[in-house]
Amino acid sequence: MGWRAVLRSTLRESLASEAMHYLGIPGTRALSIVASDTPIQRETVESGAMLMRIAESHIRFGHFEHFYYRRDMDNGP
C-alpha cells in the first residue's frame, strides 16, 4: 500500500490517540494534521496527509526536515 498516509487514516489515528489520552493511557497525542495535494493510490485515489505527534518527552519534526533539506517539494509531506 505504500508508506504515505491518507487523510482518512490520519484523522482516525488522531481520534484514537485522543481517546487513549482521555482513558488515561499514556502515549503520543496529535498536534496537527497537514493535508497534501499529492494523490495517494489506495482502493481509490485519496488525499495525502501527515500527522504530527507530540509526547511529554519530545516533538519530532524529522519528516518535514527530511524533504526540506533534500529540496524535494514534489514528493514531500
Backbone as a printed PyTorch tensor [residue, N CA C, xyz], in Angstrom:
tensor([[[ 0.8050, -1.2000,  0.0000],
         [ 0.0000,  0.0000,  0.0000],
         [ 0.8490,  1.2650,  0.0000]],

        [[ 2.1160,  1.1940,  0.3150],
         [ 2.9510,  2.3820,  0.2780],
         [ 3.1800,  2.9690,  1.6560]],

        [[ 4.1270,  3.8550,  1.7430],
         [ 4.4910,  4.4350,  3.0370],
         [ 3.7920,  5.7500,  3.3140]],

        [[ 3.0420,  6.2640,  2.3870],
         [ 2.3590,  7.5470,  2.5820],
         [ 1.0080,  7.3410,  3.2760]],

        [[ 0.6520,  8.3210,  4.0820],
         [-0.6220,  8.2630,  4.7980],
         [-1.6920,  9.0150,  4.0170]],

        [[-2.9210,  8.5910,  4.1990],
         [-4.0470,  9.2960,  3.5870],
         [-4.8020, 10.0510,  4.6810]],

        [[-5.5140, 11.0850,  4.2840],
         [-6.2180, 11.9430,  5.2340],
         [-7.1720, 11.1500,  6.1200]],

        [[-7.8950, 10.2320,  5.5400],
         [-8.8540,  9.4040,  6.2860],
         [-8.1610,  8.6760,  7.4400]],

        [[-7.0080,  8.0980,  7.1780],
         [-6.2840,  7.3440,  8.2060],
         [-5.6940,  8.2420,  9.2820]],

        [[-5.1890,  9.4090,  8.8870],
         [-4.6090, 10.3040,  9.8900],
         [-5.6850, 10.8640, 10.8170]],

        [[-6.8660, 11.1290, 10.2910],
         [-7.9700, 11.5900, 11.1470],
         [-8.3620, 10.5090, 12.1490]],

        [[-8.4540,  9.2690, 11.6790],
         [-8.8040,  8.1540, 12.5590],
         [-7.7290,  7.9590, 13.6340]],

        [[-6.4650,  8.0510, 13.2430],
         [-5.3750,  7.8820, 14.1990],
         [-5.3680,  8.9950, 15.2450]],

        [[-5.6590, 10.2180, 14.8360],
         [-5.6820, 11.3210, 15.7980],
         [-6.8340, 11.1550, 16.7850]],

        [[-7.9860, 10.7100, 16.3190],
         [-9.1170, 10.4590, 17.2250],
         [-8.7900,  9.3400, 18.2120]],

        [[-8.1170,  8.3040, 17.7340],
         [-7.7420,  7.1920, 18.6120],
         [-6.7480,  7.6480, 19.6800]],

        [[-5.7850,  8.4830, 19.3090],
         [-4.8050,  8.9470, 20.3010],
         [-5.4660,  9.8280, 21.3560]],

        [[-6.4430, 10.6230, 20.9640],
         [-7.1740, 11.4430, 21.9390],
         [-8.0180, 10.5660, 22.8580]],

        [[-8.6500,  9.5500, 22.3090],
         [-9.4420,  8.6310, 23.1330],
         [-8.5530,  7.9420, 24.1650]],

        [[-7.3760,  7.4800, 23.7340],
         [-6.4520,  6.8290, 24.6670],
         [-6.0030,  7.7960, 25.7590]],

        [[-5.7520,  9.0450, 25.3940],
         [-5.3510, 10.0560, 26.3860],
         [-6.4350, 10.2220, 27.4510]],

        [[-7.6780, 10.3620, 27.0340],
         [-8.7660, 10.5860, 27.9860],
         [-9.1640,  9.3290, 28.7460]],

        [[-8.6910,  8.1680, 28.2940],
         [-8.8660,  6.9350, 29.0590],
         [-7.7250,  6.7280, 30.0500]],

        [[-6.7550,  7.6480, 30.0390],
         [-5.6400,  7.5670, 30.9750],
         [-4.4930,  6.6940, 30.5020]],

        [[-4.4730,  6.3510, 29.2280],
         [-3.4050,  5.5250, 28.6670],
         [-2.3360,  6.4560, 28.0950]],

        [[-1.1130,  6.4300, 28.6410],
         [-0.0810,  7.3470, 28.1500],
         [ 0.3680,  6.9940, 26.7340]],

        [[ 0.7260,  8.0050, 26.0000],
         [ 1.2080,  7.8090, 24.6330],
         [ 1.3310,  9.1390, 23.9290]],

        [[ 1.4920,  9.0860, 22.6350],
         [ 1.5920, 10.3270, 21.8740],
         [ 0.2000, 10.8870, 21.6210]],

        [[ 0.1570, 12.1920, 21.3650],
         [-1.0990, 12.8500, 21.0060],
         [-0.9070, 13.5610, 19.6840]],

        [[-1.9880, 13.8050, 18.9900],
         [-1.9300, 14.5070, 17.7130],
         [-1.7650, 15.9980, 17.9640]],

        [[-0.7410, 16.5860, 17.3650],
         [-0.5260, 18.0250, 17.4550],
         [-1.1690, 18.7190, 16.2640]],

        [[-0.9930, 18.1400, 15.0820],
         [-1.5990, 18.7290, 13.8820],
         [-1.6810, 17.6900, 12.7800]],

        [[-2.5370, 17.9840, 11.8340],
         [-2.6420, 17.1960, 10.6080],
         [-2.3990, 18.1570,  9.4600]],

        [[-1.4730, 17.7870,  8.5930],
         [-1.1430, 18.6140,  7.4400],
         [-1.6080, 17.8750,  6.1910]],

        [[-2.5150, 18.4920,  5.4580],
         [-3.0190, 17.8780,  4.2240],
         [-2.0370, 18.1240,  3.0870]],

        [[-2.0340, 17.2120,  2.1410],
         [-1.1310, 17.2910,  0.9990],
         [-1.9410, 17.2910, -0.2900]],

        [[-1.3920, 17.9200, -1.3130],
         [-2.0310, 17.8850, -2.6320],
         [-1.6670, 16.6230, -3.4090]],

        [[-0.7580, 15.8340, -2.8610],
         [-0.3000, 14.6240, -3.5390],
         [-1.3900, 13.5560, -3.5100]],

        [[-1.8240, 13.0590, -4.6600],
         [-2.8130, 11.9780, -4.6620],
         [-2.1510, 10.6630, -4.2430]],

        [[-2.8300,  9.9100, -3.4000],
         [-2.3200,  8.6400, -2.8990],
         [-3.2430,  7.5330, -3.3960]],

        [[-2.6640,  6.5190, -4.0190],
         [-3.4530,  5.4050, -4.5490],
         [-3.6620,  4.3620, -3.4600]],

        [[-4.8920,  4.1270, -3.0980],
         [-5.2890,  3.0230, -2.2270],
         [-6.3240,  2.2270, -3.0260]],

        [[-7.4520,  1.8770, -2.4160],
         [-8.5180,  1.2540, -3.1980],
         [-9.0020,  2.2420, -4.2560]],

        [[-9.0000,  3.5200, -3.8710],
         [-9.2880,  4.6290, -4.7840],
         [-8.1860,  5.6640, -4.5710]],

        [[-8.1760,  6.7170, -5.3470],
         [-7.2120,  7.7940, -5.1470],
         [-7.7230,  8.6880, -4.0170]],

        [[-6.8650,  8.9280, -3.0160],
         [-7.2540,  9.7210, -1.8510],
         [-6.2690, 10.8560, -1.6330]],

        [[-6.6570, 11.8030, -0.7950],
         [-5.7790, 12.9170, -0.4290],
         [-4.7360, 12.4400,  0.5680]],

        [[-3.5050, 12.8870,  0.3840],
         [-2.4400, 12.5520,  1.3180],
         [-2.4720, 13.4700,  2.5280]],

        [[-1.8510, 13.0350,  3.6110],
         [-1.7730, 13.8500,  4.8220],
         [-0.6380, 13.3470,  5.6980]],

        [[-0.2490, 14.1860,  6.6480],
         [ 0.7830, 13.8100,  7.6000],
         [ 0.3220, 14.2110,  8.9920]],

        [[ 0.4810, 13.3120,  9.9250],
         [ 0.0850, 13.5400, 11.3120],
         [ 1.3310, 13.8620, 12.1280]],

        [[ 1.3420, 15.0210, 12.7620],
         [ 2.4480, 15.3690, 13.6540],
         [ 2.0110, 15.0190, 15.0660]],

        [[ 2.8360, 14.2280, 15.7330],
         [ 2.5170, 13.7900, 17.0870],
         [ 3.3820, 14.5240, 18.0990]],

        [[ 2.9060, 14.5450, 19.3250],
         [ 3.6590, 15.1550, 20.4210],
         [ 3.5320, 14.2380, 21.6360]],

        [[ 4.5770, 14.2100, 22.4270],
         [ 4.5780, 13.4450, 23.6740],
         [ 5.1790, 14.3240, 24.7670]],

        [[ 5.0920, 13.8800, 25.9900],
         [ 5.6560, 14.6660, 27.0900],
         [ 7.1510, 14.8750, 26.9150]],

        [[ 7.8140, 13.9430, 26.2690],
         [ 9.2710, 13.9900, 26.2110],
         [ 9.8430, 14.6650, 24.9690]],

        [[ 9.0970, 14.7480, 23.8790],
         [ 9.6840, 15.3060, 22.6530],
         [ 8.6250, 15.6700, 21.6190]],

        [[ 9.0690, 16.3950, 20.6110],
         [ 8.2750, 16.6340, 19.4150],
         [ 9.2100, 16.4060, 18.2370]],

        [[ 8.7560, 15.7180, 17.2200],
         [ 9.6140, 15.3390, 16.1060],
         [ 9.1880, 16.0630, 14.8370]],

        [[10.1180, 16.7780, 14.2600],
         [ 9.8750, 17.4740, 13.0070],
         [10.6040, 16.7930, 11.8500]],

        [[11.1360, 15.6200, 12.0830],
         [12.0050, 14.9470, 11.1250],
         [11.4430, 14.7850,  9.7330]],

        [[10.1810, 14.4360,  9.6070],
         [ 9.6300, 14.2340,  8.2690],
         [ 9.5970, 15.5310,  7.4770]],

        [[ 9.2740, 16.6310,  8.1270],
         [ 9.2800, 17.9190,  7.4400],
         [10.7030, 18.2910,  7.0310]],

        [[11.6610, 18.1080,  7.9540],
         [13.0460, 18.4700,  7.6810],
         [13.6490, 17.6230,  6.5720]],

        [[13.3090, 16.3510,  6.5430],
         [13.8530, 15.4410,  5.5310],
         [13.6170, 15.9810,  4.1270]],

        [[12.3950, 16.3330,  3.8090],
         [12.0760, 16.8220,  2.4680],
         [12.5680, 18.2500,  2.2470]],

        [[12.6100, 19.0560,  3.3060],
         [13.1080, 20.4220,  3.1760],
         [14.5790, 20.4160,  2.7700]],

        [[15.3910, 19.6540,  3.4770],
         [16.8290, 19.6390,  3.1880],
         [17.1550, 18.9560,  1.8650]],

        [[16.3180, 18.0570,  1.4200],
         [16.5120, 17.4350,  0.1060],
         [16.0010, 18.3350, -1.0080]],

        [[15.3160, 19.4250, -0.6520],
         [14.6940, 20.3300, -1.6300],
         [13.7520, 19.5430, -2.5500]],

        [[13.0740, 18.5880, -1.9520],
         [12.1870, 17.6940, -2.6920],
         [10.7440, 18.0830, -2.4000]],

        [[10.3010, 19.1730, -2.9910],
         [ 8.9600, 19.6820, -2.7140],
         [ 7.8740, 18.8860, -3.4470]],

        [[ 8.2410, 18.1360, -4.4730],
         [ 7.2490, 17.3590, -5.2130],
         [ 6.8430, 16.0900, -4.4830]],

        [[ 7.7310, 15.5070, -3.6970],
         [ 7.4420, 14.2470, -3.0280],
         [ 7.3030, 14.3920, -1.5240]],

        [[ 7.3030, 15.6120, -1.0250],
         [ 7.2590, 15.8560,  0.4150],
         [ 5.8880, 15.6630,  1.0210]],

        [[ 5.8010, 15.9210,  2.3130],
         [ 4.5560, 15.6960,  3.0450],
         [ 3.4170, 16.5490,  2.6070]]])
